[in-house]
Structures are given as C-alpha cells and as structure tokens.
Amino acid sequence: MKILVTGGSGFLGTHIRKFFDADDFSRREHLDLLNLQDAQIVQDYDVVIHLAAKLDKSPEAAEEVFLTNVEGTVNLLREMQENSVFIFASTKDVYGRFADTFAEVPETCRTLYNGQSALEWSKLIAERYVEFYAHQNNFRSCIFRLSTVYAPTSEGNTPNFVSHYAEAINQGEPLRLPANGTPRRDLLSVEDFARACKAFIDSIIRHGLYNLGGGAKNALSLRELAEKMEEISGYQAVVDEENPLPAPVPVNYVSDLSLVTQELDWSPEVSLNEGLKSLFI
C-alpha cells in the first residue's frame, strides 16, 4: 500500500510519515499544493493523509490561508483515484465558542460562524469539499477534527503549546499561562493519531467525520499540565504569574470519543505520563 503524507516534513507530519513509512508531499520536497501538476502525484497513491496547511490566524494572512487550505485541498481531491483513501486533518476550533457548552464535545456541536479566524473557517470549508469529491469520485474519506495533538519537536518545525511548555521547562524559560492556567484541554499523542489514521484505513467505513483527541482520561488544565511536566522531567516550571495570556476560545475543550470508538474501534493507548515523557528525551 502506497501512502502519501502532505506536510510530511512538518511538526506532526514528520512522525506520521515515519509511522507509515510514507512519502512526503511538502515544499521541502519541492512540491506545492497550489501547483496543479504537483497535485497529480496523488493519483499514484492508495492513501493520502492531508496535513499540509497554512496555520496562521492573523487577519492579514486570511487570503493566503484560504488559498492554501481550501484551493490546495481541492487540487488534491480532484486527482484522487476511485476507492483510494483521503484523510483530512481538520480542527476542533471549527466549533468556536459553541464547544464551551459541552463537558465533552460531540460531532453534533454547532459550527455556525461565531468569530472563528480564516484558519478555522478554511478548514470547515475544506471539509465540505472533502465530502463532495469523495462522493462524486467514489473514494473513501475521513475527516478528523483534531484536539491537541502533541509530538516531540523536529528540526525546522514550530511546536504547539504542549511541546513549547516542555522546551521552556527544559531550558528554564518562563511560561505564560492563559487565564492563569485554568483552561482545560484533552491531549493526544501523535502515535495515537497515527493509529487512528490506520484504524480508518483498515476499516470498511466509506465516509467518516470524527472528533479526535485524548478524551476525558487524558484531559487536564494547563496549570495541571505544567505541574505534570515538572513531575515527569524533574525540572521546575517557571510560571510568569504577573503576565497571564488571555483566555482561549473555547475556554475548555475535551473530545467526545464515542463515535470514533464505536465506528473505528479506536481509543487512545498512550498515557499522558508515557507520552509527555517522550518530550523530555
């Protein structure tokens, strides 16, 4: 089985590509989503795991974000072969503030516009294109609305906040916690994300849309995360209590994993202790 990972040199893609021994579609490999000739490469693959995206929430980047995340995705979808598999990495942030109304957020949470940036909106629009082309051209599709997926850092990539916390604790740099560390997140190791991709590939499901995260058993507040990292690493976190960051939107987010567990027989296997330990090696 031939597998291609777009963004396969990125923060998550580096690990997903190694898990599957897959090929890399990225600018580091001189391949561009916006180049129609480059996009034709997907015709040669049984599975495409689409992670590549412009991850910028600034208003001035909106045009480029929509171009890359929507048009770039469509360029790939048009070239997918019948009965191949397309896995799309979307985001929990398509729900925006509506997610705060749930202790564990289901896929039925509303996705109406409520202040999301171009990044989140581009992902939601791209989801609709995934569904359209998958049905139109008869290939299998999976959309994962990812919660916080963490991974060891890799060269040339910007880490997410979990890996950033680990780096700061390693180097004795101060941490600024949003809303004094009270926001709650569920954390998922990149290895478990890879296993979820494999679970869909190996399944008989034609089209799926799932919230994917660590779930309730891997959820904690950001202050608790810093404390757990202290315990695991043996180092002390330096928290800048005088300059907290603003509260994020949503304030709290924990994935409801009922649907993905039922349909793909998948659940997180890597414990927080085990997974976070990998960030300090």
C-alpha positions, 0 to 999 in steps of 0.5 A: 500500500502506497501512502502519501503524507502532505506536510510530511516534513512538518511538526506532526507530519514528520512522525506520521510519515515515519509511522507509515513509512510514507512519502512526503508531499511538502515544499521541502520536497519541492512540491506545492499544493497550489501547483496543479501538476504537483497535485497529480502525484496523488493519483499514484497513491492508495492513501493520502493523509492531508496535513499540509496547511497554512496555520496562521490566524492573523487577519492579514494572512486570511487570503493566503490561508484560504488559498492554501487550505481550501484551493490546495485541498481541492487540487488534491481531491480532484486527482484522487483515484476511485476507492483510494483513501483521503484523510483530512486533518481538520480542527476542533476550533471549527466549533468556536465558542459553541464547544464551551457548552459541552463537558465533552464535545460531540460531532453534533456541536454547532459550527455556525460562524461565531468569530472563528479566524480564516484558519478555522473557517478554511478548514470547515470549508475544506471539509465540505469539499472533502465530502463532495469529491469523495462522493462524486469520485467514489473514494473513501474519506475521513475527516478528523477534527483534531484536539491537541495533538502533541509530538516531540519537536523536529528540526525546522518545525514550530511546536504547539503549546504542549511541546513549547511548555516542555522546551521552556521547562527544559531550558528554564524559560518562563511560561505564560499561562492563559487565564492563569492556567485554568483552561482545560484541554484533552491531549493526544499523542501523535502515535495515537493519531497515527493509529487512528489514521490506520484504524480508518484505513483498515476499516470498511467505513466509506465516509467518516467525520470524527472528533479526535483527541485524548478524551476525558482520561487524558484531559487536564488544565494547563496549570495541571499540565505544567505541574505534570511536566515538572513531575515527569522531567524533574525540572521546575516550571517557571510560571510568569504569574504577573503576565497571564495570556488571555483566555482561549476560545473555547475556554475548555475543550475535551473530545467526545470519543464515542463515535470514533470508538464505536465506528473505528474501534479506536481509543487512545493507548498512550498515557499522558505520563508515557507520552509527555515523557517522550518530550523530555528525551 
